[in-house]
Amino acid sequence: MVYYPDALDRTFAALADPTRRALLARLEADEAVSVSELARPFAMSLPAIMKHLDVLTDAGLVTRKKTGRTVACRLSAAPMQQAIEWLNKYERFWNERLDRLAAYLEEDEACPPTLPSPPNQVSRSGADTTRPRLGSTPRGPRRK
């Protein structure tokens, strides 16, 4: 398992995998779910699910509590707040750029561009410019 020193890196690394996102979606729907219940809809082994849960736990997105032989998992969405703030900064950046582009395009619509007329295709030499038609090659040997 790759270790990411920054919390934001760990959050995005955990969210990068579709299985882990599906696990988080399942935990969002229910308050506490056992590991075996989480693993049930997936076509993978319980140890594989445990590895995904380890990544989510390391990122702080999942908390686990063991009661007897049952391990219950809960969603802990607090680390996603930092990711949302980071994404919002770039959303504002791109919205400003796209607003300026839209304003430019609306301004440009008032003056439609004039397209140059196509050049005259008549040959200056007056010679025939059509290419002679090539004949086909002879057939190859036939297989039986």
N, C-alpha and C positions, 0 to 999 in steps of 0.2 A: 504494500500500500504506500502511495506517495504521500509524504507529509508536507502540508502547506503551512508555513509559519504565520501568515496573516489570516485573521478571521474572515475577511471578505473573500480571500482566495479559497478558503475551505468551504465557505457557503456556496460559491459558484461551482467549485469542483463537485460538491455533493449534488447540486441541482443539475449538473450536466448530464447525468444518466437518466434515461426515461424510466427505468425500474425504480430508482430512488424517488423520482417525482411521483410515480404512481403510489408508492408506499406513503408518501406525505399526503397525497390526496385522500387515501384511505383513512389515514389518521385524522385528517381534517373532518371527515364525516362522522367519526366516532371518537368519544372522549379518550378511552383507553382500550387498546386492542392487544391481545396476546400475540406473540411471535408466530405461533402456529396458525392463528386466524389470518394474520397478515400474509403468510406464505401460501395459503390455500389457493388463491386465484392465479398464482404464477406457475409457469411450467419450468421451475428450477428447484434445486434441492434446498432443504432448510439451511445447510451451511452457507450456501450462496446468499440466501436472504439475510443471514446473520452478518455476512461481510458487508452487505449494503447498509444494514442497520449500524454497523460499526462506523462506517463513513459518515452517516447522518448524525450519529451520536458525537463523533469527533468534531463535527461542524457545529454542534450545539442545537441542531434542528429537532432532535428526538431525545427524550429522556426515557430511561428504562427503570422499572421497579420490579424487583423479584419478590413474589409472595409464594412461599412454598416452592413448588416446582414450576410455577407459571411466571413468565416474565411479561409484564404489561408495558406497552410502549405508548408514549404520548407525544403529541406534536408540541414543539417549543418554537414558535415562530419569531421570537425576539431577534435572532441573528439575521433574519431577512430584512429587518428594518434598515440596517446599514446598507444592504444591497439595494433596497428601494431608493434610499437617498442617493446612492451613487448613480443609479439608472435615471432618476429624476433630473439630475444635473445634465446628463447627456440628452435627455428628452427635451429640456429647455433649449439646449444648444441646437439640436436639429430642428425644432419647431421654429426658432428664429431664422435659420437658414432657409427653410422651406417657405416661410412667410415672405421672405425677401424674393425668393424665386417666383412665387405666385404673383407678387406685385410687379415684378419685371415682365413676366409673361402677359399679364393683363395690360400693362403699358404698351407692350410690343404688339398686341392685337389691334391697337388703334392704327398702326402703320403696317399693313401686311407687306411682306417682302415681295419684291418683283423678281420673278424668275427670268433668267436670260433665255432668249429664244434659241432653239437648237440650231447648230450650224447647218448650212446647206450641204446636203449629201451628194451633190452632183460632182462628178469627177472633172477636174480641170483639163486633163489630157484628152478627153473625148474618147479614149480607148475603152474597150469592153472591160468592165471590172468584175464580171462574174467569173467564178472559178470553174474550171472544167470538172465535171462529175467523175469521180473515181470509180472504177469497176471493182467488184468484189473479188476476193482471192478465191482460188479453187478450194473445193471441199477437202477436208482432211480424211484420213482413213476411217472406215466404219468399224465399229466393234460388233462382234457377234455374240 
